[in-house]
Amino acid sequence: MDALQSMQTYLSTRPGGFVSLEAGIEWHVRSRTIRNSISARTSVPALLVLPENRQENDTRPWKWRTNLAASQPFWEDWFVGLSKKFLGAKGGKLLLLAGTDRLDTELTIGQMQGKYALQVFPEAGHFIHEDLPEKTAVSLVDFFRRNDRGALVLPPKVSDLLKQGKRV
């Protein structure tokens, strides 16, 4: 729930608009919202829009495509019980984090019990996949390979062994 407070802080420090797309990209990199300039140049343009009904004298015409503050009434419902749901999900689980400081007690205990794999990237920010795309990809591929049930080799069936004349 601490993350909800930092979301308020983030939204209050975020500009309402930008002079240009380039200015929006520059802000993301300078504020370390996205730490990888190549990723920022790729993804930030999709976050901004030049509204058709903009004011002629607007000095920062590029606005956010999504009004994140409008979703605030739903934030608590989205996050309450999320750790429990994550830990209770079937199948292998991988949690990628920039730091372990945001792990709640439930996730910390779950990690100690081996209920999920944890990969920490201290040099990344919130957008790990943007900041470190290669390392994120390697982590995902490694996790998939470790959890690939298609490669599972089972012992021969008892009926097949009996057909071969082997004693079981």
C-alpha positions as CSV (number, residue, x, y, z in Angstrom):
1,M,0.0,0.0,0.0
2,D,3.1,2.2,0.3
3,A,3.2,2.2,-3.4
4,L,-0.1,4.0,-3.6
5,Q,1.4,7.0,-1.8
6,S,4.4,7.1,-4.1
7,M,2.0,7.1,-7.0
8,Q,0.4,10.3,-5.6
9,T,3.8,11.8,-5.4
10,Y,4.7,10.7,-8.9
11,L,1.5,12.2,-10.4
12,S,2.0,15.5,-8.5
13,T,5.5,15.9,-9.9
14,R,4.6,14.9,-13.5
15,P,4.2,17.8,-16.0
16,G,0.7,18.4,-17.4
17,G,2.0,18.5,-20.9
18,F,5.0,19.0,-23.1
19,V,6.2,21.5,-25.8
20,S,7.0,18.5,-28.1
21,L,7.3,14.8,-28.1
22,E,11.1,15.2,-27.8
23,A,10.5,17.2,-24.6
24,G,8.4,14.4,-23.2
25,I,11.1,11.9,-24.0
26,E,13.7,14.1,-22.4
27,W,11.6,14.5,-19.2
28,H,11.2,10.7,-18.9
29,V,15.0,10.2,-19.1
30,R,16.0,13.2,-17.0
31,S,13.5,12.3,-14.2
32,R,14.7,8.7,-14.5
33,T,11.2,7.5,-15.0
34,I,12.7,5.5,-17.9
35,R,16.4,5.2,-17.6
36,N,17.2,3.8,-21.0
37,S,17.0,6.6,-23.7
38,I,16.5,4.1,-26.5
39,S,13.4,2.7,-24.7
40,A,12.2,6.2,-23.9
41,R,12.3,7.2,-27.6
42,T,10.4,4.0,-28.5
43,S,7.7,4.0,-25.9
44,V,7.1,7.6,-24.8
45,P,5.4,8.8,-28.0
46,A,2.6,6.3,-27.4
47,L,2.0,7.9,-24.0
48,L,1.4,11.4,-25.4
49,V,-1.2,12.8,-27.7
50,L,-1.7,16.1,-29.5
51,P,-5.5,16.7,-28.8
52,E,-7.6,17.9,-31.7
53,N,-9.4,20.4,-29.4
54,R,-6.3,22.0,-28.0
55,Q,-6.1,25.7,-27.3
56,E,-4.1,27.7,-29.9
57,N,-2.1,29.4,-27.1
58,D,-1.2,26.2,-25.2
59,T,2.5,26.3,-24.8
60,R,2.6,22.6,-23.8
61,P,0.2,21.0,-26.3
62,W,1.4,17.4,-26.0
63,K,-0.8,15.8,-23.2
64,W,-0.9,12.5,-21.5
65,R,-3.0,9.9,-23.5
66,T,-4.3,8.4,-20.2
67,N,-5.4,10.4,-17.2
68,L,-3.9,8.2,-14.4
69,A,-5.4,10.3,-11.7
70,A,-8.9,9.4,-12.9
71,S,-8.2,5.8,-11.9
72,Q,-7.3,6.7,-8.4
73,P,-10.6,5.6,-6.8
74,F,-9.8,2.0,-7.9
75,W,-6.2,1.8,-6.9
76,E,-6.8,0.3,-3.5
77,D,-9.1,-2.4,-4.8
78,W,-6.5,-3.3,-7.4
79,F,-3.7,-3.8,-4.9
80,V,-5.4,-5.1,-1.8
81,G,-4.7,-8.9,-1.6
82,L,-2.6,-8.8,-4.7
83,S,0.3,-10.6,-3.0
84,K,-2.0,-13.4,-1.8
85,K,-3.5,-13.8,-5.3
86,F,0.0,-13.9,-6.8
87,L,1.3,-16.5,-4.4
88,G,-1.9,-18.6,-4.8
89,A,-1.8,-18.7,-8.6
90,K,-1.1,-22.0,-10.3
91,G,2.1,-22.6,-12.2
92,G,5.6,-21.2,-12.0
93,K,5.9,-17.6,-10.9
94,L,8.6,-15.0,-11.5
95,L,8.7,-11.6,-9.9
96,L,11.1,-9.0,-11.4
97,L,11.9,-6.1,-9.1
98,A,14.2,-3.1,-9.1
99,G,14.6,-3.5,-5.3
100,T,13.4,-5.7,-2.5
101,D,12.3,-2.7,-0.4
102,R,8.8,-2.9,-1.7
103,L,8.3,-6.6,-0.8
104,D,5.5,-7.0,1.8
105,T,5.7,-9.6,4.5
106,E,3.6,-12.1,2.5
107,L,5.9,-11.9,-0.5
108,T,9.0,-12.1,1.6
109,I,7.8,-15.2,3.3
110,G,6.6,-16.7,0.0
111,Q,10.0,-16.1,-1.6
112,M,11.8,-17.7,1.4
113,Q,9.5,-20.7,1.0
114,G,10.4,-21.0,-2.7
115,K,6.8,-20.2,-4.0
116,Y,8.2,-18.0,-6.7
117,A,11.5,-17.0,-8.4
118,L,12.7,-13.5,-7.6
119,Q,15.1,-11.5,-9.9
120,V,16.3,-8.1,-8.6
121,F,17.7,-5.5,-10.9
122,P,19.0,-2.7,-8.6
123,E,20.2,-0.6,-11.5
124,A,16.6,-0.4,-13.0
125,G,13.7,1.8,-12.1
126,H,10.0,1.0,-12.1
127,F,9.9,0.1,-15.8
128,I,12.5,-2.8,-15.6
129,H,11.6,-4.0,-19.1
130,E,12.2,-0.6,-20.5
131,D,15.4,0.1,-18.5
132,L,17.0,-3.3,-19.0
133,P,15.3,-5.0,-22.0
134,E,18.1,-7.5,-22.6
135,K,18.4,-8.6,-19.0
136,T,14.6,-8.8,-18.7
137,A,14.5,-11.0,-21.8
138,V,17.3,-13.3,-20.5
139,S,15.5,-13.7,-17.2
140,L,12.2,-14.6,-18.9
141,V,13.9,-17.1,-21.2
142,D,15.8,-18.7,-18.3
143,F,12.6,-18.9,-16.2
144,F,10.7,-20.5,-19.1
145,R,13.4,-23.1,-19.7
146,R,13.5,-24.0,-16.0
147,N,9.8,-24.4,-16.0
148,D,9.2,-25.9,-19.4
149,R,7.0,-28.9,-18.8
150,G,7.1,-29.9,-22.4
151,A,10.7,-31.2,-21.9
152,L,9.6,-33.3,-18.9
153,V,10.9,-36.9,-19.3
154,L,8.7,-39.4,-17.6
155,P,9.6,-43.0,-16.8
156,P,8.1,-45.7,-19.1
157,K,4.6,-46.9,-18.3
158,V,4.3,-50.1,-16.4
159,S,2.1,-51.6,-19.2
160,D,4.9,-50.9,-21.7
161,L,7.5,-52.5,-19.5
162,L,5.3,-55.6,-19.1
163,K,4.8,-55.9,-22.9
164,Q,8.6,-55.9,-23.2
165,G,8.7,-58.8,-20.8
166,K,10.4,-56.9,-18.0
167,R,9.5,-57.6,-14.4
168,V,7.9,-54.7,-12.5
